[in-house]
């Protein structure tokens, strides 16, 4: 019986990623992936029993790597507002470098197997919501963030940030990503209500 080797598995994932990026997972065959990896079909099927299983494993490799990076960020000693901005920037760089991940997020019919991407992206969403909540909790404890509803605020920031990111990366945004992120940072941090001078509020 053949041994399943991590190096071979990674070789297959890299070959699949190259083919999926170029042609999309629907138009790529397992035979083409085996050829790209320089392996036999038997070896390929020993590691992945089907193309959907291979596609799902590829998405999980990217999302799990991203989550590990967020854990490092959360454990850092910098203030919570700085961590939140860095989380957004990390997300932007991850999705811009991984078009298949962006396709899965946006349910692109040409470059995503939506049925198999959905559980991976649901897991990703829950973990990112958790990461945002933890950063906000750290902010409350260090008094850089006021006492707020963590769950609702995390949801709001995730949904807004994701929509801004997708529009920027697919070229449909009216403004550069940095401009929209700076505005969101300002609004989240300070609100939109004008602050009255102290003597007028007495």
RAQUI-V465826 format. One line per field, one symbol per residue. ss: DSSP state (a for helix, b for strand, c for the rest). phi: phi as a letter, one per 40 degrees, with the letter a starting at -180 (. if undefined). burial: I if it has 9 or more other ideal C-beta (glycine too) atoms within 8 Angstrom, else O. Layout:
ss = ???
phi = ???
burial = ???
//
This chain:
ss = cccccaaaaaaaaaaaaaaaaaacaaaccaaaaaaaacccaaaaaaacccaaaaaaaaaaaaaaaaaaaaaaaacccccaaaaaaaaaaaaaaaaaacaaaaaaaacccccccaaaaaaaaaaaaaaaaaaaaaaaaaaaaacccccccaaaaaaaaaaaaaaaaaaaacccccccaaaaaaaaaaaaaacccccccccccc
phi = .cccbdccdcccccccccccccbgcccbcccccccccgbccccdcccbcacdcccccccccccccccccccccccccccdcccccccccccccccccbccccccccfcccbacddccdcccccddcccdcccccccccccccgcbccbccccccccccccccccccccccgbccbcdcccccccdccccbgbccccddcccc
burial = OOOOOOOIIOIIIIIIIIIIOOOOIOOIOIOIIIOIIOIOIOIIIOIIOOIIIIIIIIIIIIIOOIIOIIIOIIOOOOOIIOIIIIIIIIIIOIIOOIOIIIIIIIIIOOIIIIOIIOOIIOIIIOIIIIIIIIIIIIIIOIOOIOOIOIOOIIIOIIOIIIOIIIIIIOOOIOOOIOOIIOOIIOIOOOOOOOOOOOOOOO
//
